[in-house]
């Protein structure tokens, strides 16, 4: 692979990640409510979801998906339902006193990781990027296991890790500004609306 293709991929991925979607919106909300620890765990889940679709695209698993269409339909519907559940949780979330130091529990970290991974799997923007845009940016015929492991995976983790960290740190920087009940309500319902929009987009793709 040429350096220009790698840079084009990283640039396109960075632009897609910076544009607010259900993943980054939920990441900000999670970081504000639970702290940076849970935020970075959720970011790890988001990145793993991206690596899953990257692997699908690189190794031609889209063809496998067509062969086992029922399984992938079930996965998509599971992700859709979970997005709706998360939207409900954010919409009905109660006001949190951000001045008190609440130590996240183990289940909070597990929930954050699962949420990040599932949100990415159910994000139409992520699906469109890896299944439609990626083949335009990179000649997938030139990608082998070594290139995938040593170039694409680290590049993906670097880009998403940096951008996700910026979102998390920015959320913590304005955490006090989000301490009011009104601000938290707007944040939570904005996240819920974004997730419902993603779920609706998935539903339209299935119909």
N, C-alpha and C positions, 0 to 999 in steps of 0.2 A: 504493500500500500504506500502511496505517495504521501508526503507530509501535508500537501495541500488538501487531500481528502480527509485526513485526520482533523486538521484545523477546521475544515468546513463542517465536519460532523460535530465537533465540540462547540462551534459557534451556533449552529442550528439548534443543538440541544440546550445551550445556555439561553437562547432567545425563547424557546418553548417553555423552559423552566421558570423564567422570570415573569412571563405572562401569568397573572393570578388564575389559578384553577382550584379545583376541590382539594388537591393535595397540599399546596402551599397555604391555602386558607385555613384548612384544618390544622396544619402545622403551627400557624400563628396562634390559633385559638387554644390548642393543646399546651403550647409553651406558656401562654399567659396564665392559664388556669393551674397547670401542674408544675411548671418550672422548666429549666433548660434540660435537665436530665431526661425527662419524659419526651421533651421536644426532640432531642437528638436520637432517642430510641425510635421515635416515630419516623424521623428522617431516614434511619437505617431501613425501616420497613418500606418506605417510599422508594429508596434506591434499589432494594431487592426486587421490587415490582418492576422497575425499569430494566434491570438486568434480565428478568424473566422474559420480557418482550424482546429485548435485544437478542437473546439466545434463540427465541422463536424465529426472528427474522434472519439471523446469520446461518442457522443450521437447517433452514427450510422446514421448520416445524409447523408453518402455516399449512403446508401440504398434509402433515400429520393431523392437524386440526380438522381439515376437511374429511379425512378418513374416519376420525372419531368425533364427528360433529356433535353427537348427543352429549358427550362428556363436556365438551367446551361450551355448549349451550347451557348446561347445568352450572358450570363455573361462572359464566357470565350472569346468569339469573341469581346465583348466590351472591355475587358481588353487588348486583343491583339492589337486592333486598337489604344487604348490609349497609349500603349507602343510604337507603331510606331510613334504616334503624339509627344510623349515626346522625342523620338530619333531624330525626325526632329527638335524640338525646341532646343535640345542641339547641334545638328550638325550645325545649323545656328545661334547659339547664338553669339552675338557680344562681343568684348573685353570690360571688365568692369574695370573701374579705382578703384582699391581696396583701394586706399588711401583716397578716399572720403567716408564720412559716409552717406550712403543712408539708410534712415529709411524705412523698409519694410511696405507696405500698407496691409490693411486687406485682400485684394484679394490674396496677396502673401502667407499669412498664410493659407488661405482656399485652394489655389492651392497646397501648400506643403502637407497639410493633405490628400487631395484627391489623389495626386500623390503617396504618401507613401502607402496608402491603396490599390490603383489599381495596383501598381507595385508588391505588395505582392500577390495579387489575381492572377496575371498573371505570377508569377515566378514559373517555373517548378520545381526548386529545393525545394521550399516551399511545393508545392503539393506533391512531392515525399517523403519529410520528414514526413509529417503528415499522409499521406495515406498509405505509405509503411514501413517506418522505425519505426515510433512511435509504431505500434502494436508489433514490435519485442522487443523494449526496455521496454515497459510497458504492463502489462496484463490489457487490457481495460475492461475486465469483472469485475475487482475489483474497477473500477472507478465509483463513483456515483456523484450526484450533489454537495455534500459537499466536496468531494475530489477535484473535478474540480474547485470549487470556492475558496477553502482555500489552496490548494496545487499547482495544475497545473497552474492556472491563475497567481498567484503571482510569481511562479518560472519562468514562461515564461517572464513576464514583467521585472523581475529582471535581467535575463540573457541578454535579448535583449536590455534593457535599459542601462545596464553597457557597453556592447560592442558597442552599437550605440553611446553612449556618448564619448567613447574612439575615435571612428572614427571622430566624430564632432570636438572634441578638437584637435585631430591630424591635421585635416584639417585647423583649425584656426591657429595652431602653424606654419604651412608651408604656410600660406596665402600669406605672402609677397613674398615667392619664386614662387608663382603662379600668381604674378601680371603682368608678361610679357604676351604679346599677344600670343607668341608661346606656353607657358606653359598652358594658358587657352584653347587654341585651342586643344592641346593634351588631356587635361582633359575632355573637352566637347565632343570631338569626341570619346574618350574612353568610356564615359558614353553612348553615342548614339549607339556605336557598341555593347556594352554589352546588351542594351535594345533590339536592333534588333535581337541579338542572342537569347534572351529569347523569343521574339515573334516568331522567326523561330522555336524554339523548341516546342512551343505551337502548331504552325501550323502543324508540323510533327506529333504531338500526335493526331491531329484531322483527319489526312489523313490515 
